[in-house]
Amino acid sequence: MTERRAILSGSTFEEQIGYARAVVDGDWVHVSGTTGFDYSTMTISDDVVEQAAQCLRNIGQALEEAGCGFGDVVRVRYLLPDRADFEPCWPVLRECFGDVRPAATMLMCGLADPRMKIEIEVYARRRSV
């Protein structure tokens, strides 16, 4: 039987809404849309680049708990309310994905909280289960 387990980050949103930060399903890892909240303090920076960096720290923790890392990411989606905020984030995003080159999409959309300036979702495939 294929392994399936939820990874929780401790975000109050997971409990309130009813979802997991990530789900491991066999060798696939699905990481939910992740914002720039520091889940230990439930605070968020006003700066989009710092939010992007915190998104990646949150995602990195989920991937690590799932038994993989950024090198295993095959798909990334960036969601931003303001298209002008995307380019300033590129250097931070390149630090994690520059050598990996996952398939990627950027979408403009409203996010759940007006303080949120970027949300990132990834799919990874663990190389060894």
N, C-alpha and C positions, 0 to 999 in steps of 0.2 A: 504494500500500500504506500502511496506517495505521502511524504511528510507534508503537513500543512500546519503552520503555527503563526500566531499573531505576535508582533513585536510592538510593545507599547513604550512611549517616550515619557509618559508622566504628564503630558499636556492635559489640562482640564478639558480641552475641546474633545479629546478622544472619548471621555466619559460622557460629556454632555450631548455629543452628537451620535456616538455609537460607532466608532471606527478604530482602526489600528494605524499606527505610524507606518507599519509595513506588514506585509504578509509574505511568508515563505511558503511556496507551493512547489514541492520537488526541488528542482535546481533553479527555479525562477524566484526572483525577489521583486515584489511590487511595492514601491515606496509611495505612499500617499502624497498629494500635494502638500508641500512643507513650506511654511512661512518663516520669517525672520524672528519669531519669538524665541527668546531664551526661556526654555520650559522650566528651568529651575527657579526662575524668578517671575515668569509670565510677564516679562517686559519686552519691548521692541524698540529698536532705534528709529529715529526719524530719517536716517540716511539710507538710501536704497542700496548703496554698495555694502554697507555694514549688514543690512538685512540679507543681502545675497550671501555674504560670508557666513552669517549665522544659519541660513537655510542649509548651506553645504555642510556645516558642522553637525547640524541635526541629522541630515541625510547620512553623513559619514558614520555617525553613531549607530543608526539603524542598519546600515550595510554591514558594519563590523559585527553587530549582534547576530546578523543573518549568516555570517561566515564568509563574507566577501568584501569587496571594496570598490572604489571608483573605477578601477581597471576592469571591472566586470560589467559596468553599465553599458547597455546596448541602445537605450532610448532615453531621451530627456525632453521634458516639456517645460517651457518657461511661460508663466502667466503674469502679465503686468497690466495695470490699469492705464499707464502712461508710456507710450512707445519711446519717448525721449529718455526714460530711465534705463532702457535696456543697454545701450552702448556703454555707459559708464561702468556697468557690471562686467563687461567682457573680460578684463584682466583677471578678476577673481574667478570667473567661470572657467577660463582657460587653464588656471592652475590645477583644477581637478580634471578637466576633460580634454585639454590640449593634445595629450598623447593618446588618449582613448578614442577620440573621434566618434562618439555615439551619434546615431540618428537624432536630429533635434528639430523642435518646432517652437516658435515663439508666438503666443497668442495675446492679443489685447482683450481684456475683459475686466469686469468689476470683481473685486475680491470681497470676502465676507466681512472685513473690518476695514474702515477707511484708513487706518494706520498702516495697513499692509500695502507694500509697494511692489513686492515680487513674491511669487509662489513657484516652487520647483517640484516637479514630479519625475521620478526615474524608475526604469525597469532594468534589472540586472539579471544575468544568468551566471550562477555559481559554476566555476570551472570544475570543482570537485565537491560532490555532495557527501 
